[in-house]
Amino acid sequence: MAYGPHTTEDRARMLAAIGVDSVDDLFADIPASLRASGLQLPPPESEAELSTRLRDLADRNRVELIGFLGAGAYRHFTPAVVDQLLLRGEFYTAYTPYQPEISQGTLQTIYEYQSLMAELTGLDVVSASHYDGATATAEAALMSCRATRRERVLVSRGVHPHYRETLCTYFGGASLAADEIPLVAEGPAAGTTDAAALERLLTDPERPVAGVIVANPSFFGLLEPMSEIGRLAHAAGALFVSVVEPVSLAVLASPGEYGADIAAGEGQSLGIPLAYGGPYLGILACREALVRQIPGRLVGMTTDIDGRRAFVMTLRAREQDIRREKAASNICTNQALCALAASMYLAALGPHGLRDVAALGAARAAELEMALAAAGAPRLHPGPYLNEFAVRVPGAAAVHARLVGRGILAGLPLARAVPDDSSLADALLVCATEVTTSEEIAAFAAALREELSGAAADERAAAGPEVAAR
């Protein structure tokens, strides 16, 4: 069946009117290697056959594993009220609030989200909202370039590698430069951003820096010297961008407290379930002086002519599609439902509840660290962390695969995420949250001990009978 309304005769008349022979001629300027090719689809199936195939694919997902995976997406308990209220039709089907007189509910939910996130980050302005933490970080980097009229940013290698890749994609299209800040290699600060190297990078007079981007906690779970990094950035006339994990802000200093100009991050941990890539929530906040640079919707509270409370779109810098390359951003989607989930989660827990979530996760992580060290997997970095850290495991990728077979998701093999760093070849990044139990930690440690003992025995056997006897 045809899916277009135009007949062959219609198409022929349109092509004749514009003076080309075929539709393909309209795309002649695009190199053949870049044009869309035919879809490689399997033969048609009946509904019953297709249902069976899709069920078989779904069954490949492992949802019963004991999980210690973090790396940017985290297991948390979400109160039932959050999901239940999100299912209400006025929230679930709401669209962009173009007309305030009929969109008061949607505007209020955005206002509440912005207010809560401003309190959490300690910054003045919060946009609502972005696709995920990676795009929010890239937008923060572009903000720093627009605000300073400079074309280079420095990004710590402690920022999530996916975020760094996304930022480089953005900057490649905008012909901007993003250079890496190395990490400290040895000593008590190993694995954190190298402040001395940062200072050297900031003092290049030929290449002034627009922004310095550092994550706290870092991708490796470590706590960074944010105040010192911010001081160095500001001394060079650059903006300081903090990439945050929002639950951690219940117990760590906020970006506003240590002088960040912009904060970006992933809001998934605020009441949004783990999923295969999303939808998630990009957080972006800044100081009031940068309000004209922040892309997104800003909602304010006012009163109508009768003195009643009302909500209005105060600034909508993102709605600039016709400006193209001059727009603050060309993303026009607001992840409003995810932002509402985050608001409901924060309201349901309150400040003390969120602090309990962060503190219990830290306590579980300390318990996990001790158990894994006793099993033969010590920490890779010595510095302070919150609830995520790297451990040294010989043959990490193979051990990880075998543990999955035993029902345990042993974090993330760091060689998979950061393949260009040989020091991480034998390392797992593991995480604990408030839902991690002591029984799960004990099971992980016991299974890891058996795997490492078995590997050691195999090595002794391969070395010969004399070594094996020892």
C-alpha positions in Angstrom: 0.0 0.0 0.0 1.1 3.5 -0.7 1.9 5.7 2.2 2.0 9.1 0.3 -0.9 11.1 -0.9 0.6 12.0 -4.3 0.1 10.0 -7.4 2.7 9.3 -10.0 1.1 12.0 -12.2 1.3 14.5 -9.3 5.0 13.8 -8.8 5.7 14.1 -12.5 4.0 17.6 -12.6 5.9 18.8 -9.6 9.2 17.6 -11.0 8.5 19.3 -14.3 7.6 22.6 -12.6 11.0 22.7 -10.9 12.9 21.5 -13.9 14.3 18.1 -12.8 13.8 14.7 -14.2 13.6 12.6 -11.0 13.5 12.8 -7.2 17.0 11.5 -7.1 18.2 14.6 -9.0 17.1 16.7 -6.0 19.8 15.0 -3.9 22.6 15.1 -6.5 24.7 17.5 -4.4 25.0 14.9 -1.7 27.8 12.4 -2.3 26.5 9.0 -3.1 28.3 7.4 -0.1 26.3 9.7 2.3 22.9 9.1 0.8 20.4 6.8 2.5 20.4 3.3 1.1 17.6 0.8 0.9 16.4 -0.7 4.2 17.6 -4.2 4.8 14.5 -5.7 6.3 13.7 -9.3 6.9 10.8 -11.0 5.1 7.3 -10.2 6.3 5.9 -12.2 9.3 2.5 -12.9 10.7 1.5 -11.1 13.9 2.0 -14.3 15.9 5.5 -14.9 14.4 6.5 -11.3 15.0 5.2 -11.5 18.6 7.3 -14.6 19.3 10.4 -13.0 17.8 10.1 -9.9 19.8 9.5 -11.9 23.0 12.6 -13.9 22.3 14.6 -10.6 21.9 13.1 -9.2 25.1 14.1 -12.4 27.0 17.8 -11.7 26.2 17.6 -8.8 28.7 19.0 -9.7 32.1 16.9 -8.1 34.8 17.5 -10.5 37.6 21.2 -9.7 38.1 22.6 -8.5 41.4 23.8 -5.1 40.2 26.8 -3.0 41.2 26.8 -0.9 38.0 26.8 2.9 38.1 28.9 4.9 35.7 26.2 7.6 35.2 23.0 5.7 35.8 22.0 4.5 39.2 19.6 2.2 41.0 17.5 4.0 43.6 14.2 3.3 45.3 11.4 5.5 43.9 8.3 6.1 46.1 5.2 4.7 44.4 3.5 8.1 44.5 5.9 9.3 41.8 5.0 6.8 39.1 1.3 6.9 40.1 1.0 10.6 39.7 3.0 10.6 36.4 0.3 8.4 34.9 -2.3 11.2 35.3 -3.5 12.2 31.8 -2.9 15.9 32.3 0.8 15.2 32.9 1.3 12.2 30.7 -0.2 13.8 27.6 0.7 17.4 28.1 2.5 19.2 25.3 4.5 22.4 25.0 2.8 25.2 27.0 2.5 27.7 24.2 -0.6 29.4 25.7 -0.3 30.2 29.4 -4.0 30.6 29.9 -4.6 26.9 29.2 -1.2 25.6 30.4 -1.1 26.7 34.0 -0.6 23.2 35.3 2.3 22.4 33.0 3.9 25.8 33.6 3.7 25.3 37.4 5.4 21.9 37.2 8.3 23.4 35.2 8.5 26.2 37.8 8.6 23.8 40.7 11.3 21.7 39.0 13.4 24.8 38.4 12.9 26.0 42.0 13.9 22.7 43.4 17.0 22.3 41.2 18.1 25.8 41.9 18.0 25.0 45.6 19.9 21.8 45.1 22.6 23.3 42.9 22.9 26.6 44.7 22.6 28.5 41.4 20.2 31.2 40.3 18.7 29.9 37.1 17.7 26.4 35.9 16.5 25.6 32.4 13.8 23.0 31.8 15.2 20.8 30.5 17.6 18.8 28.3 17.8 15.3 26.8 20.4 13.9 29.2 23.6 14.7 31.1 25.8 14.5 28.0 23.8 17.1 26.0 23.4 19.3 29.0 27.2 19.3 29.5 27.8 20.1 25.8 25.3 23.0 26.1 27.1 24.3 29.2 30.4 24.3 27.2 28.8 26.2 24.4 27.4 28.7 26.9 30.9 29.4 28.2 32.1 30.1 24.7 29.3 32.5 23.9 29.6 34.3 27.3 33.4 34.8 27.0 33.7 35.1 23.2 36.4 32.5 23.3 36.6 29.3 21.3 38.4 26.7 23.6 37.3 24.7 26.6 39.3 22.4 28.9 37.6 19.2 29.9 38.9 16.9 32.7 39.4 13.2 31.8 37.4 12.6 34.9 34.3 13.7 33.1 32.2 10.8 31.8 33.7 9.6 28.5 30.3 9.7 26.8 29.9 13.3 27.9 33.3 14.2 26.5 32.4 12.4 23.2 29.1 14.3 22.9 30.9 17.6 23.6 33.4 17.0 20.9 30.7 16.2 18.5 29.0 19.5 19.3 32.3 21.4 19.0 33.3 19.8 15.8 30.2 21.2 14.1 30.8 24.6 15.7 34.5 24.6 14.8 35.4 25.0 18.5 38.2 23.4 20.5 37.9 21.0 23.5 41.2 20.0 25.1 41.6 17.4 27.9 43.0 18.1 31.3 45.0 15.0 32.4 44.5 13.2 35.7 47.1 12.9 38.5 49.0 9.7 37.9 50.3 8.8 41.3 50.1 9.7 45.0 47.1 10.5 47.2 45.4 12.5 44.5 45.8 9.8 41.8 42.8 9.7 39.4 41.7 13.3 40.1 42.1 16.3 37.8 45.7 17.5 37.7 45.5 21.1 39.0 49.1 21.9 38.0 48.5 20.7 34.5 45.3 22.8 34.4 47.2 25.9 35.4 49.7 25.3 32.6 46.9 24.9 30.0 45.2 28.1 31.2 48.3 30.2 30.8 48.6 29.8 27.0 48.2 33.5 25.8 47.6 32.3 22.2 44.7 30.1 23.1 42.5 31.7 25.8 40.1 29.3 27.6 36.3 29.9 27.7 35.4 27.3 30.3 36.9 24.6 32.5 34.7 21.5 32.9 35.1 19.1 35.8 32.8 16.5 37.3 32.3 16.0 41.0 32.1 13.1 41.8 34.1 12.2 38.8 33.4 9.3 36.4 35.7 7.2 38.6 33.7 8.2 41.7 36.4 10.4 43.2 35.8 13.8 44.8 37.6 16.6 43.1 39.2 19.8 44.6 36.4 22.0 43.1 37.2 25.2 44.9 40.8 25.2 43.7 39.9 24.3 40.2 37.3 27.1 40.2 39.9 29.6 41.5 42.3 28.7 38.7 39.6 29.0 36.0 38.4 32.4 37.2 42.0 33.7 37.5 42.4 33.0 33.8 39.1 34.7 32.9 37.3 31.4 32.1 34.0 30.1 33.4 33.9 27.1 35.7 31.4 24.3 34.7 30.6 21.7 37.3 29.2 18.3 36.2 27.1 17.0 39.1 25.3 13.9 40.2 22.2 15.4 41.9 21.7 12.9 44.8 25.3 13.6 45.9 24.4 17.3 46.4 22.5 16.3 49.5 25.8 15.7 51.3 28.4 17.5 49.2 29.0 21.2 48.7 26.8 22.6 45.9 28.2 24.2 42.7 27.1 27.6 44.0 29.0 27.1 47.2 32.4 26.5 45.5 31.9 29.2 42.9 30.8 27.3 39.8 29.3 29.5 37.0 27.4 26.7 35.4 26.2 23.2 36.6 25.2 20.4 34.3 24.4 16.8 35.0 22.2 13.7 34.6 18.9 13.7 36.6 18.1 10.1 36.1 18.8 9.3 39.8 15.9 11.5 40.8 13.0 9.2 40.5 13.6 8.1 36.9 14.0 4.3 36.4 17.0 2.7 34.7 16.3 2.1 31.0 18.1 1.2 27.9 19.3 4.7 27.0 16.4 6.8 28.4 14.4 8.9 28.4 16.6 10.6 31.0 16.9 14.2 32.2 19.6 16.8 31.5 20.1 19.3 34.2 21.5 22.7 33.3 21.8 25.6 35.8 23.8 28.9 35.9 24.4 32.2 37.7 21.9 35.0 36.9 24.5 36.9 34.9 24.4 34.1 32.3 20.6 33.9 32.0 20.7 35.2 28.4 23.1 32.4 27.4 21.2 29.4 28.9 19.1 27.5 26.3 15.7 26.2 27.5 12.5 27.3 28.9 12.5 29.5 32.0 9.1 29.8 33.8 8.3 32.5 36.3 5.5 33.2 38.8 3.5 36.3 38.8 -0.1 37.5 39.4 -2.9 38.0 36.9 -5.2 41.1 36.7 -7.3 39.7 39.5 -4.3 39.3 41.8 -4.3 35.5 41.5 -1.0 33.5 41.3 -0.1 32.7 37.7 2.8 31.1 35.9 4.2 32.4 32.6 7.1 31.7 30.2 9.6 34.3 31.3 12.3 33.4 28.8 12.4 30.9 26.0 15.8 31.2 24.4 15.6 27.7 22.9 12.7 28.5 20.7 14.9 29.9 17.9 14.6 27.4 15.2 14.6 30.0 12.4 17.9 31.5 13.7 19.8 28.3 12.9 23.5 28.7 13.7 22.8 31.9 15.6 20.4 30.1 18.0 21.5 29.4 21.6 20.5 25.8 20.9 18.8 23.9 18.2 17.3 21.4 20.7 13.6 22.3 21.2 12.4 19.4 23.2 11.7 19.8 26.9 11.9 16.6 28.9 9.0 17.8 31.0 7.7 14.5 32.2 11.1 13.5 33.4 11.5 16.9 35.1 8.2 16.4 36.8 9.3 12.9 38.0 12.4 14.6 39.5 10.3 17.2 41.2 7.9 14.6 42.7 10.8 12.5 43.9 12.5 15.4 45.6 9.2 16.6 47.2 8.3 13.1 48.4 11.7 12.6 50.1 12.4 16.1 51.2 15.9 17.4 52.1 16.3 14.9 55.0 15.2 12.0 53.0 17.5 12.8 50.1 20.4 13.2 52.6 19.5 9.7 53.9 19.7 8.3 50.4 23.1 9.7 49.8 24.5 8.8 53.2 23.2 5.2 53.1 24.7 4.8 49.6 28.0 6.0 51.0 27.8 3.6 53.9 27.0 0.7 51.6 29.9 1.6 49.4 32.3 1.6 52.3 31.0 -1.9 53.2 31.5 -2.9 49.6 35.1 -1.6 49.5 36.0 -3.6 52.6 34.4 -6.8 51.3 36.1 -6.5 47.8 39.5 -5.7 49.3 39.2 -8.8 51.5 38.3 -10.8 48.4 41.5 -9.7 46.6 40.3 -6.6 44.8 41.7 -3.4 46.4 40.8 0.1 45.4 42.6 1.5 42.4 42.6 5.1 43.6 43.3 6.1 47.2 41.4 9.4 47.4 37.9 10.1 48.9 34.8 9.0 47.1 31.1 8.9 47.8 29.4 5.7 46.6 31.4 4.6 43.5 35.0 3.6 43.1 37.4 1.5 41.0 39.0 -1.8 42.1 41.9 -3.7 40.6 40.9 -7.1 39.3 43.4 -9.1 37.1 41.7 -10.0 33.9 38.8 -7.7 34.7 36.8 -8.1 31.5 36.9 -11.9 31.7 36.1 -12.0 35.4 33.2 -9.6 34.7 31.8 -11.9 32.0 32.0 -15.0 34.3 30.3 -13.1 37.2 27.4 -12.2 34.9 27.1 -15.9 34.3 26.8 -16.3 38.0 24.0 -13.7 38.3 26.2 -10.7 39.4 26.7 -7.6 37.4 30.1 -6.6 38.7 30.1 -3.0 37.7 31.8 -1.8 34.5 35.1 -3.0 33.1 36.9 0.4 32.7 38.9 -0.8 29.7 35.5 -0.8 27.9 34.8 2.8 28.8 38.3 4.2 28.6 40.2 1.9 26.2 43.1 4.4 25.7 44.3 4.2 29.3 46.4 1.1 30.0 46.3 1.8 33.7 42.6 0.9 33.7 43.0 -2.4 31.8 42.5 -4.5 35.0 39.9 -2.4 36.8 36.2 -2.6 37.5 34.1 0.5 38.4 31.6 -0.5 41.1 28.8 1.3 42.8 26.5 0.9 45.8 23.3 2.9 46.5 20.7 2.8 49.3 19.1 -0.2 47.7 22.2 -2.3 47.8 22.0 -4.9 50.6 24.6 -6.5 52.8 23.6 -9.9 51.4 24.3 -8.7 47.8 27.7 -7.3 48.8 28.6 -10.6 50.5 27.5 -12.6 47.5 29.6 -10.4 45.2 32.7 -10.6 47.4 32.3 -14.4 47.7 31.9 -15.0 44.0 34.8 -12.6 43.2 37.1 -14.4 45.7 36.3 -17.7 44.0 37.0 -16.3 40.6 40.3 -14.8 41.6 41.4 -17.9 43.5 40.5 -20.1 40.5 42.5 -17.8 38.2 45.5 -17.9 40.5 45.3 -21.7 40.6 45.2 -21.9 36.8 48.2 -19.6 36.6 50.2 -21.8 39.0 49.2 -24.9 37.1 50.3 -23.4 33.8 53.6 -22.4 35.3 54.5 -26.0 36.0 54.3 -28.6 38.8 56.9 -27.1 41.1 55.1 -23.7 41.2 51.7 -25.4 41.5 52.9 -27.3 44.6 53.8 -24.0 46.3 
